[in-house]
Amino acid sequence: MSIKENLLKIKSSLPENVTLVAVSKTKPVSHLMEAYAAGQRIFGENKIQEMTEKWEQMPKDIKWQMIGHIQTNKVKFMAPYVSLIHGVDSLKLLEEINKQALKNDRIINCLLQIHIAEEETKFGINEEELEDLLASDSLKKMNNIKIIGLMGMATFTENQNQIKKEFQHLKSIYEKLQSLNIKNCKLDTLSMGMSGDYQLAIACGSTMVRIGSTIFGGR
Ligand SMILES: *Cc1c(COP(=O)(O)O)cnc(C)c1O
């Protein structure tokens, strides 16, 4: 099947309230342009330099989302254009995003990445660190960032029950935080689900799925 066919098939299967991020990391611009021609406007990348090169070459109505781990010293390269940063996992990183957003006279939307998987290698903060972050005074002073939701990755396993438990856990944290009364935190986005587990993620309440290989083929 072509990229266009893959994309349209996935899109037609998604509920209306679920946003599709086409994860295009490692793929050439020509492949992204096939998805663009089929109507896709939201792309996810995991390296800032690669995303910036693609942003320079491609139509400007694309929304670029950073889904990978972020080095603080590289935030400045995406600050002029990035539409959503999924992998925010520290106050220090938020401070840098806020600083660079201010320089660009923008407000940058962010998701806090929560560690829900069993593996220690996956990035993200735990619930305790999340509480500390949300309670911090410096967060309340950041006028150029907006926390619009949470992101998480389940354990890489065949065990559907375990994946489901991890997604349900993230959803429960998300629900708890929706009543939060902080002016730059208004949660309406729950980013969970990839090629292998997005249907399960949607069943568990995901509002944003990040799908790469099912659209563009293996990497
Ligand atoms: C690569 C990646 C995806 C997409 O993975 P696929 O299995 O190809 O759909 C989703 N989220 C993150 C954070 C990724 O790094």
The ligand as an SDF file (V2000), in Angstrom:
LIG
                    3D

 15 15  0  0  0  0  0  0  0  0999 V2000
    8.9810    6.7260   16.7180 C   0  0  0  0  0  0  0  0  0  0  0  0
    7.9730    7.1590   17.7020 C   0  0  0  0  0  0  0  0  0  0  0  0
    6.6030    6.9250   17.4950 C   0  0  0  0  0  0  0  0  0  0  0  0
    6.0640    6.1870   16.2840 C   0  0  0  0  0  0  0  0  0  0  0  0
    6.4020    4.8500   16.3400 O   0  0  0  0  0  0  0  0  0  0  0  0
    5.7680    3.7860   15.3060 P   0  0  0  0  0  0  0  0  0  0  0  0
    5.8590    2.5000   16.0270 O   0  0  0  0  0  0  0  0  0  0  0  0
    6.6120    3.8390   14.0860 O   0  0  0  0  0  0  0  0  0  0  0  0
    4.3760    4.2000   15.0450 O   0  0  0  0  0  0  0  0  0  0  0  0
    5.7150    7.4090   18.4330 C   0  0  0  0  0  0  0  0  0  0  0  0
    6.1360    8.0750   19.5320 N   0  0  0  0  0  0  0  0  0  0  0  0
    7.4400    8.3010   19.7740 C   0  0  0  0  0  0  0  0  0  0  0  0
    7.8150    9.0400   21.0110 C   0  0  0  0  0  0  0  0  0  0  0  0
    8.3930    7.8420   18.8770 C   0  0  0  0  0  0  0  0  0  0  0  0
    9.6870    8.0810   19.1320 O   0  0  0  0  0  0  0  0  0  0  0  0
  1  2  1  0
  2  3  1  0
  2 14  2  0
  3  4  1  0
  3 10  2  0
  4  5  1  0
  5  6  1  0
  6  7  2  0
  6  8  1  0
  6  9  1  0
 10 11  1  0
 11 12  2  0
 12 13  1  0
 12 14  1  0
 14 15  1  0
M  END
$$$$
